[in-house]
């Protein structure tokens, strides 16, 4: 298990997401941003908009995805 924060994934807060893979924490971040948007949290809106764009244009966002995978791989195990 490894941990990445909302901030490390491009968001504005330090909520920790834990997972076995980078995909686990990316999906947790997506869910966190959806919930923040629903709650009307304006601070998270830019990150939510960026995440929506990445899901719609995955090839264009491959650089971000590869960077998050590399960042996750470099983290120590919890």
C-alpha positions in Angstrom: 0.0 0.0 0.0 1.1 3.5 -0.8 -0.4 6.9 -0.1 -0.8 10.0 -2.3 -2.6 13.2 -1.3 -5.1 15.1 -3.2 -2.5 17.8 -3.6 0.1 15.4 -5.1 -2.5 14.4 -7.6 -3.2 18.1 -8.6 -5.9 19.0 -6.1 -6.0 21.6 -3.3 -6.0 19.6 -0.1 -4.1 17.0 1.8 -6.7 14.2 1.9 -4.7 10.9 1.7 -5.7 8.3 -0.8 -4.2 4.8 -0.3 -3.9 2.0 -2.8 -2.0 -0.9 -4.2 -1.5 0.9 -7.5 -1.4 4.4 -9.1 -4.7 3.6 -10.7 -6.2 2.9 -7.2 -5.2 6.4 -6.0 -6.2 8.1 -9.2 -9.6 6.6 -9.0 -9.9 7.6 -5.4 -9.0 11.1 -6.3 -11.6 11.2 -9.0 -14.2 10.1 -6.5 -13.0 12.7 -4.0 -13.3 15.4 -6.6 -16.8 14.3 -7.6 -17.9 14.5 -4.0 -16.3 17.9 -3.5 -18.0 19.2 -6.6 -21.4 17.8 -5.4 -20.8 19.6 -2.1 -20.1 22.9 -3.8 -16.5 23.0 -2.8 -15.1 25.7 -5.2 -11.5 25.1 -4.2 -11.7 21.6 -5.8 -13.4 22.7 -8.9 -10.3 23.4 -11.1 -8.9 20.0 -10.2 -12.3 18.4 -11.0 -12.4 20.1 -14.3 -8.9 18.9 -15.1 -9.8 15.3 -14.1 -13.0 15.4 -16.3 -10.8 16.6 -19.2 -8.4 13.7 -18.7 -11.1 11.1 -18.7 -12.5 12.6 -21.9 -9.1 12.9 -23.7 -7.0 10.0 -22.3 -4.3 10.1 -25.1 -3.8 13.9 -24.6 -3.4 13.3 -20.8 -1.0 10.5 -21.1 1.9 12.7 -19.8 0.0 13.4 -16.6 -0.9 9.7 -16.1 2.7 8.6 -16.7 4.0 11.2 -14.2 1.5 10.0 -11.5 2.5 6.4 -12.1 6.2 7.3 -11.7 5.5 9.4 -8.6 3.5 6.6 -7.1 6.2 4.0 -7.9 8.8 6.3 -6.2 6.9 6.4 -2.9 7.8 4.1 0.0 5.4 1.4 1.1 3.1 2.4 4.0 
